[in-house]
Amino acid sequence: MDELQRAYASIETPHLRARAAVEVTPAGLLALGGMVATILAGSAAIVLAARRPAAPPRLSDRRGSTRSRR
């Protein structure tokens, strides 16, 4: 079960020629999958927070007010 998994990729354009090869164990594939899932979940949370309208400030959150409290 510890045998290496191999992947090869290449791309050619008029201005670029690139080749890549990688060897990784099944445990390494699992770790890579976990990292990708974490990045995607974090990105989704950031996008969700950015799209949410800002809540108006509550009066109870004001600090240092000079008004007297009666």
C-alpha positions in Angstrom: 0.0 0.0 0.0 3.1 2.3 0.2 3.8 2.2 -3.4 4.4 5.5 -5.1 1.8 7.1 -7.3 3.2 8.9 -10.4 1.7 11.7 -12.4 3.0 13.5 -15.5 1.8 16.7 -17.1 3.1 18.8 -20.0 1.9 21.9 -21.9 3.1 23.5 -25.1 2.3 26.9 -26.5 4.1 29.0 -29.1 5.9 30.8 -26.3 6.1 28.2 -23.6 7.0 24.5 -23.1 6.7 23.0 -19.7 6.8 19.5 -18.3 6.2 18.3 -14.7 6.4 15.0 -12.9 5.5 14.1 -9.4 5.7 10.9 -7.2 3.7 10.7 -4.0 2.6 8.0 -1.6 -1.1 7.4 -0.8 -0.6 9.2 2.6 0.8 12.1 0.7 -2.2 12.2 -1.6 -4.5 12.2 1.5 -2.5 15.1 2.9 -2.7 17.0 -0.3 -6.5 16.5 -0.5 -6.9 17.7 3.1 -4.9 20.9 2.3 -7.0 21.6 -0.8 -10.2 21.0 1.1 -9.1 23.4 3.9 -8.1 26.1 1.4 -11.5 25.8 -0.4 -13.4 25.9 2.8 -11.5 29.0 4.0 -12.1 30.7 0.7 -15.8 30.0 0.8 -16.0 31.5 4.3 -14.2 34.6 3.2 -16.4 35.1 0.2 -19.5 34.6 2.3 -18.4 37.1 4.9 -17.5 39.6 2.2 -20.9 39.4 0.5 -22.9 39.8 3.8 -24.1 43.4 4.4 -22.5 45.0 7.4 -24.8 45.2 10.5 -25.5 48.6 11.9 -23.7 49.3 15.2 -25.8 48.7 18.3 -26.0 51.4 20.9 -25.0 49.0 23.6 -21.7 48.5 21.8 -20.7 52.2 22.2 -17.9 52.6 24.7 -16.6 55.8 26.2 -19.8 57.7 25.7 -19.9 61.0 27.5 -23.7 60.8 28.2 -24.6 60.1 31.7 -26.5 57.0 32.5 -29.5 57.5 34.6 
